[in-house]
Amino acid sequence: MSRLIVLCSAMSVIVMACGTEQTGSSSSSEAPVFASNSDSIVGGTTTTEFPAVGTLSSTDLGGPFCTATLIGPRTVLTAAHCLDDVDASAFEFLTGPNSDTPTARFKASGGKQHPQWNSAKIENDIALVFLAEDASVDPLPTATALPSDVIGQKLRFVGYGVTNGTSQTGFGLKREVYVTVRELSDTQIKYSDKGKNTCNGDSGGPAFLQVGGRWQIVGVTSFGDRGCTQYGVDTRVDAFDAFISSNLR
């Protein structure tokens, strides 16, 4: 059974209901889907950078299923929908360029979804996973604000998802892609470029922007169109700074 089928049956995070208004979503007739249930880094390249970016893995879900980023010695940032209907204390956080042969494994002790996470509207799609021990890689910083001129800039997205939305192949390698910011809301970032996107397995992964010569996490991959050919939407990290900082370990 594929990871996609296992994830859908165990987490019930398949296509959102048609006709439901999605905050920050496209006007396309295609219903948006969570990035963990569509494609992944499309049009990108493999990377060995950002050792703090890894995957969440669960034997109950068939192995690695979402991307996540270490932001504190024992705190991992991801999407709230990655924690729906599962026991986060059974997770492992895997690091390295290939999730099939991880460089390191860290057991989780639990997790926390944003208290206002709304799966029907895909709002406040952000969560933290807590590790049972300090990770052996350096955490990455989260942004507390976005530049006023961020629309039109390219963000650097990193994830382990598949590279083909039709065949669902390519999952497990760390990849990156640069995609242009098109719209902002108070809590979301919408991005699109022809032939480049995030998708299945990229959910929870970071979007980076270089500020003052330093890469900061500005977004968490949330959802996009089914074929990962039109648009993607991230949760803005700066909008949830209080949630992150008050729970950082």
C-alpha positions in Angstrom: 0.0 0.0 0.0 1.4 3.4 -0.9 2.1 6.1 1.6 -0.5 8.2 0.0 -3.3 5.6 0.6 -2.1 4.9 4.1 -2.1 8.6 4.9 -5.5 9.3 3.5 -7.2 6.4 5.3 -5.5 7.0 8.6 -5.7 10.8 8.7 -8.8 11.6 6.6 -7.0 14.5 4.9 -8.1 13.9 1.3 -9.8 16.5 -1.0 -11.6 19.3 0.8 -15.4 19.5 0.1 -16.3 21.1 -3.2 -17.9 24.5 -2.8 -16.3 25.3 0.5 -14.7 28.6 0.5 -10.9 28.4 1.2 -9.1 31.3 2.7 -6.4 32.4 0.2 -7.3 29.7 -2.2 -7.4 29.9 -6.0 -10.5 30.8 -8.0 -9.9 27.7 -10.1 -12.7 25.1 -10.3 -10.3 22.5 -8.9 -10.9 21.8 -5.2 -7.8 22.5 -3.1 -6.1 19.6 -1.4 -3.5 19.4 1.3 0.0 19.3 0.1 0.5 15.9 1.7 -2.2 14.5 -0.5 -1.2 16.0 -3.9 2.3 16.3 -5.3 5.4 17.7 -3.8 8.4 19.7 -4.9 7.7 20.0 -8.6 10.3 21.5 -11.0 13.0 21.6 -8.3 16.3 20.1 -7.6 17.7 17.8 -4.8 19.6 19.5 -2.0 21.7 18.6 1.0 21.3 22.1 2.6 19.2 22.9 5.6 20.0 19.9 7.8 17.3 21.0 10.2 14.6 20.2 7.6 13.5 16.6 7.9 10.5 14.3 7.7 7.9 13.2 10.2 7.5 9.4 10.2 5.1 7.0 11.8 4.9 3.2 11.5 1.1 3.5 11.8 1.1 5.6 8.6 3.5 3.5 6.7 6.7 5.6 7.3 7.5 9.2 6.4 4.5 11.3 5.5 5.1 15.1 6.1 8.0 17.5 6.0 9.0 19.4 9.2 11.7 21.8 10.4 13.6 21.9 13.7 13.2 25.4 15.2 14.3 24.7 18.8 16.5 22.0 20.4 13.4 19.9 20.9 10.7 21.6 18.8 9.8 20.8 15.2 7.5 23.1 13.1 5.0 21.5 10.7 1.4 21.8 9.5 -1.6 21.2 11.8 -3.2 18.7 9.3 -0.2 16.4 9.7 -1.3 15.8 13.3 -5.0 15.2 12.6 -6.3 11.9 14.2 -2.9 10.6 15.0 -0.7 10.2 18.1 2.2 12.6 17.7 4.1 10.9 20.6 4.5 7.9 18.2 6.3 10.0 15.6 9.9 10.1 14.7 11.7 13.1 13.1 14.2 11.9 10.5 16.9 14.1 9.1 19.2 13.8 6.0 18.8 14.1 2.2 16.9 10.8 1.9 14.1 9.7 4.2 14.7 6.1 3.4 18.2 6.2 4.8 18.0 9.0 7.4 21.2 10.5 8.9 19.5 10.6 12.3 16.3 9.7 14.0 14.7 11.5 17.0 11.7 10.2 18.9 8.8 12.5 19.5 7.2 13.0 22.9 4.0 14.7 21.7 2.7 17.5 19.6 0.4 20.6 19.6 -1.9 21.9 16.8 -2.8 25.5 16.8 -5.9 25.8 19.0 -7.8 27.5 16.2 -6.9 25.0 13.5 -9.9 24.6 11.2 -9.7 21.7 8.8 -12.9 22.7 7.0 -11.6 26.1 5.9 -7.9 25.1 6.1 -7.2 28.0 8.5 -4.4 28.2 11.1 -2.7 25.2 9.6 0.3 25.2 11.9 1.6 22.8 14.6 4.6 21.8 16.7 6.0 18.4 17.4 8.1 18.0 20.5 11.1 15.7 20.6 12.1 13.5 23.6 15.7 14.7 23.4 17.7 17.5 21.9 18.4 17.1 18.2 21.9 17.0 17.0 21.4 19.7 14.3 21.1 23.4 14.7 17.6 24.8 14.6 16.5 27.4 12.1 15.0 30.8 12.9 11.3 31.7 12.2 10.4 35.1 10.9 8.5 37.5 13.1 7.5 39.8 10.2 7.4 39.8 6.4 9.0 42.6 4.3 6.5 45.0 2.9 7.8 44.2 -0.6 7.5 40.4 -0.4 4.9 40.1 -3.1 6.8 39.4 -6.3 9.8 37.9 -4.5 10.7 34.2 -4.8 10.6 32.0 -1.7 12.8 28.9 -1.3 10.6 25.9 -0.6 12.1 22.7 0.8 10.4 19.3 1.1 10.5 15.5 0.6 7.4 15.1 -1.5 6.8 13.4 -4.9 7.8 15.0 -8.2 4.9 13.9 -10.3 1.3 14.4 -9.3 0.0 11.8 -11.8 2.4 8.9 -11.1 3.0 9.8 -7.4 6.7 9.0 -7.8 9.8 10.6 -6.4 8.9 10.8 -2.7 11.6 10.7 0.0 14.4 12.9 -1.4 15.0 16.4 0.0 14.4 18.9 -2.8 14.1 22.7 -3.1 12.4 25.0 -5.6 12.0 28.8 -5.9 8.4 30.1 -6.4 7.1 33.6 -6.7 4.8 35.1 -4.0 1.5 36.3 -5.7 -0.9 37.1 -2.8 -0.9 37.6 0.9 -3.6 37.4 3.5 -3.2 38.0 7.2 -2.3 34.3 7.8 -1.5 32.8 4.4 1.0 33.2 1.5 -0.2 32.2 -2.0 2.5 31.4 -4.6 2.6 30.2 -8.2 5.1 29.8 -11.1 4.6 27.7 -14.2 6.1 24.2 -13.7 7.1 24.9 -10.1 5.2 24.0 -6.9 4.9 22.1 -3.7 2.9 18.9 -3.3 2.5 15.4 -1.7 4.8 14.9 1.2 5.8 18.6 1.3 3.1 19.5 3.8 4.6 21.1 6.9 7.7 22.0 5.0 9.4 25.4 5.2 9.4 28.4 2.8 12.5 30.4 3.3 13.3 34.1 2.6 16.7 35.5 3.0 16.7 38.5 5.3 19.9 40.3 6.2 21.9 37.5 4.7 20.2 34.9 6.8 17.5 32.4 5.7 14.4 32.6 7.9 11.3 30.4 7.8 8.4 32.6 6.6 5.9 29.9 5.6 4.7 26.3 6.3 3.4 24.4 3.3 -0.4 23.8 3.7 -2.4 23.1 0.5 -2.7 23.7 -3.3 -4.5 22.5 -6.4 -4.9 18.8 -7.0 -2.4 18.5 -9.8 0.1 21.0 -8.2 0.2 22.9 -11.5 -1.6 26.1 -10.6 -0.8 27.4 -7.1 0.2 26.6 -3.6 -0.6 28.1 -0.2 1.5 28.4 2.9 0.7 29.4 6.5 2.4 32.6 7.4 4.8 31.9 10.3 5.0 35.5 11.5 1.2 35.5 12.1 1.7 32.7 14.6 4.8 34.0 16.4 3.0 34.0 19.8 1.9 30.4 19.4 5.4 29.3 18.4 7.4 31.3 20.9 5.2 30.4 23.9 5.6 26.6 23.1 9.2 26.6 22.1 11.4 23.9 23.8 
